[in-house]
Amino acid sequence: MRAVAHDLLGDREHARHLGVALPAIEHERQHSALVGWQSVELGHIGIATSDRVAGMGARSRPDPTRLGYRGRPMPIPPAAEINRFLLGFDRHYGLEFLECSETEVRARVAVGEHHKQPAGLVHGGLYASVAEAISSVATGMTVLDEGNVAMGMSNNTSFLRPITSGTVHAHATRIHRGRTTWLWDVMFSDDDGRTCALTRMTIAVRPLAP
């Protein structure tokens, strides 16, 4: 997820608010989130802060003490709310969050024909995509109130057993929280509970661009 600050373009009619706000900017506007009425491309989900409301300059970095409802830290919203604001590719392939915290995430994807490679197996790219999405969202929504963004740094997926139908189940567990990197293990299983793939995901944590 590249963090790119630029002037807000487009219609805000589709923006909704959760806490300060988690606006879903229209698809063709780079799938970006608002930071003080600037657009910051977070890639997976739209997230907003209230620095404009708090009287900060349009290009100021958000003040962590001013995020959240009435200055409180912004918590990770329920999974149902996250699903409402998924953008772009993650919505396209059908990612669904079930639980999300700063230490653990559960999600799933219902398998369709468009997820399969020519041999009829779920494409390996789906596992890698889910792993990056869920670990990036959990990390990003935790570090945002510190004035940081999260982006995928390394994605290493091993395939153990094929899935051909049903549902791909993902369970991500954070195993390291550092100042500049977070590390996650993501286990994938089928409907019978058998482990089918494992991803080691490294997430970079960086300051928001000025």
C-alpha positions as CSV (number, residue, x, y, z in Angstrom):
1,M,0.0,0.0,0.0
2,R,1.6,3.2,-1.2
3,A,1.0,6.2,1.0
4,V,0.6,9.2,-1.4
5,A,-0.7,12.5,-0.2
6,H,-2.4,14.7,-2.8
7,D,-5.4,17.1,-3.0
8,L,-8.8,15.5,-2.6
9,L,-10.6,15.0,-5.9
10,G,-14.1,13.7,-6.5
11,D,-17.5,13.5,-5.0
12,R,-17.7,13.1,-1.2
13,E,-21.3,12.0,-1.5
14,H,-20.2,8.3,-1.0
15,A,-18.3,9.0,2.2
16,R,-19.6,7.6,5.4
17,H,-18.4,8.1,9.0
18,L,-17.3,5.7,11.7
19,G,-15.7,7.4,14.8
20,V,-14.2,10.3,13.0
21,A,-15.0,8.7,9.7
22,L,-14.0,5.7,7.5
23,P,-15.0,7.1,4.0
24,A,-15.4,4.9,1.0
25,I,-14.2,7.1,-1.8
26,E,-15.6,6.2,-5.2
27,H,-13.7,3.4,-7.0
28,E,-12.3,5.5,-9.8
29,R,-10.7,8.0,-7.4
30,Q,-7.6,5.8,-6.6
31,H,-9.3,4.0,-3.8
32,S,-7.9,6.5,-1.3
33,A,-8.7,7.5,2.2
34,L,-9.0,11.0,3.6
35,V,-6.5,12.5,5.9
36,G,-7.4,16.1,6.8
37,W,-9.3,16.4,3.4
38,Q,-6.2,15.0,1.7
39,S,-6.3,11.7,-0.1
40,V,-4.0,9.0,1.2
41,E,-3.9,5.8,-0.7
42,L,-4.1,2.9,1.8
43,G,-5.1,0.4,-0.9
44,H,-7.3,-1.9,1.1
45,I,-9.7,0.2,3.1
46,G,-10.7,3.9,3.3
47,I,-9.6,5.5,6.6
48,A,-10.1,9.1,7.7
49,T,-8.8,11.5,10.3
50,S,-10.2,14.8,11.6
51,D,-7.2,17.1,11.4
52,R,-9.1,19.6,9.2
53,V,-11.9,19.6,11.7
54,A,-9.4,20.1,14.5
55,G,-8.0,23.2,12.7
56,M,-4.8,21.7,11.4
57,G,-3.4,22.7,8.0
58,A,-4.5,20.8,4.9
59,R,-1.0,19.3,4.5
60,S,-0.2,18.8,8.1
61,R,0.6,15.3,9.4
62,P,-2.3,14.1,11.7
63,D,-1.9,14.7,15.4
64,P,-2.3,11.3,17.2
65,T,-3.9,13.1,20.1
66,R,-6.7,14.4,17.9
67,L,-7.7,11.1,16.3
68,G,-10.8,9.1,17.2
69,Y,-14.0,10.3,18.8
70,R,-13.4,13.4,20.9
71,G,-9.6,12.8,21.0
72,R,-9.7,9.2,22.0
73,P,-7.6,6.6,20.1
74,M,-9.5,5.3,17.1
75,P,-10.3,1.6,17.7
76,I,-10.5,-1.1,15.0
77,P,-14.1,-1.2,13.9
78,P,-16.2,-4.4,13.9
79,A,-15.6,-6.8,10.9
80,A,-19.0,-5.9,9.4
81,E,-17.9,-2.2,9.2
82,I,-14.6,-3.1,7.7
83,N,-16.3,-5.2,5.0
84,R,-18.5,-2.2,4.1
85,F,-15.4,-0.1,3.3
86,L,-13.3,-2.6,1.4
87,L,-12.1,-1.2,-1.9
88,G,-10.8,-2.3,-5.2
89,F,-9.2,-5.7,-5.6
90,D,-10.1,-7.0,-2.2
91,R,-13.8,-6.4,-2.9
92,H,-13.5,-7.8,-6.4
93,Y,-12.2,-11.3,-5.3
94,G,-14.7,-11.4,-2.4
95,L,-12.7,-10.9,0.8
96,E,-14.8,-11.0,4.0
97,F,-13.5,-10.1,7.4
98,L,-15.0,-12.1,10.3
99,E,-12.9,-10.8,13.2
100,C,-10.2,-8.1,13.3
101,S,-7.9,-6.9,16.1
102,E,-4.4,-5.7,16.3
103,T,-3.2,-9.2,17.2
104,E,-5.5,-11.5,15.3
105,V,-7.6,-11.5,12.2
106,R,-10.1,-14.1,10.7
107,A,-11.4,-13.8,7.2
108,R,-12.7,-16.0,4.4
109,V,-13.3,-16.1,0.6
110,A,-16.1,-18.2,-1.0
111,V,-14.4,-20.1,-3.9
112,G,-15.6,-19.3,-7.4
113,E,-14.5,-20.4,-10.8
114,H,-12.7,-17.1,-11.3
115,H,-10.4,-17.9,-8.4
116,K,-9.0,-21.1,-10.0
117,Q,-6.0,-21.8,-12.2
118,P,-6.3,-24.0,-15.3
119,A,-5.9,-27.2,-13.2
120,G,-9.0,-26.3,-11.2
121,L,-7.2,-25.4,-8.0
122,V,-7.6,-22.1,-6.1
123,H,-4.8,-19.9,-7.5
124,G,-1.9,-19.3,-5.2
125,G,-2.3,-15.5,-5.7
126,L,-5.5,-15.6,-3.8
127,Y,-3.8,-16.8,-0.6
128,A,-1.1,-14.2,-1.0
129,S,-3.6,-11.5,-1.6
130,V,-5.7,-12.4,1.4
131,A,-2.7,-12.6,3.7
132,E,-1.5,-9.1,2.6
133,A,-4.9,-7.6,2.9
134,I,-5.8,-8.7,6.3
135,S,-2.5,-8.2,7.9
136,S,-2.1,-4.7,6.3
137,V,-5.6,-3.6,7.4
138,A,-5.1,-4.8,11.0
139,T,-1.7,-3.1,11.2
140,G,-2.7,0.1,9.4
141,M,-5.8,0.7,11.5
142,T,-3.7,0.3,14.6
143,V,-0.8,2.6,13.7
144,L,-2.9,5.3,12.1
145,D,-3.5,7.1,15.3
146,E,0.3,7.3,15.7
147,G,0.5,9.2,12.4
148,N,1.8,6.1,10.5
149,V,0.6,4.0,7.6
150,A,1.2,0.3,6.9
151,M,2.3,-1.3,3.6
152,G,3.3,-4.8,2.6
153,M,7.0,-5.4,2.7
154,S,7.4,-9.2,2.3
155,N,4.9,-11.9,1.4
156,N,6.1,-15.5,1.5
157,T,3.4,-18.1,0.9
158,S,3.9,-21.9,1.0
159,F,1.2,-24.2,-0.4
160,L,0.5,-27.5,1.4
161,R,-2.8,-28.8,0.1
162,P,-5.1,-27.6,-2.7
163,I,-8.6,-26.2,-2.4
164,T,-11.0,-26.7,-5.3
165,S,-14.3,-25.7,-3.8
166,G,-16.1,-24.4,-0.7
167,T,-14.4,-21.6,1.3
168,V,-10.8,-20.5,1.9
169,H,-10.5,-19.7,5.6
170,A,-7.7,-17.4,6.8
171,H,-6.5,-16.9,10.4
172,A,-3.7,-14.3,10.9
173,T,-1.8,-14.0,14.1
174,R,0.7,-11.2,14.9
175,I,4.0,-12.6,16.1
176,H,6.0,-9.3,16.3
177,R,5.2,-5.7,16.7
178,G,8.2,-3.4,16.1
179,R,8.6,0.3,15.6
180,T,9.0,0.0,11.8
181,T,7.9,-3.6,11.0
182,W,5.1,-5.9,12.1
183,L,5.3,-9.7,11.4
184,W,2.2,-11.9,10.9
185,D,1.6,-15.6,10.3
186,V,-1.5,-16.4,8.2
187,M,-2.8,-20.0,8.2
188,F,-5.2,-21.0,5.5
189,S,-7.6,-24.0,5.8
190,D,-10.5,-25.6,3.9
191,D,-14.0,-26.4,5.1
192,D,-12.7,-29.5,6.8
193,G,-10.2,-27.6,8.9
194,R,-7.2,-28.9,7.1
195,T,-4.2,-26.6,6.7
196,C,-3.8,-25.7,3.1
197,A,-1.3,-22.8,3.0
198,L,0.8,-20.7,5.3
199,T,2.0,-17.1,4.7
200,R,4.7,-15.2,6.6
201,M,3.8,-11.6,6.1
202,T,6.0,-8.6,7.0
203,I,4.3,-5.2,7.1
204,A,6.3,-2.0,7.0
205,V,5.2,0.9,9.3
206,R,6.1,4.3,8.0
207,P,5.1,7.9,8.8
208,L,2.4,9.5,6.7
209,A,3.8,11.6,3.9
210,P,3.8,15.3,4.6
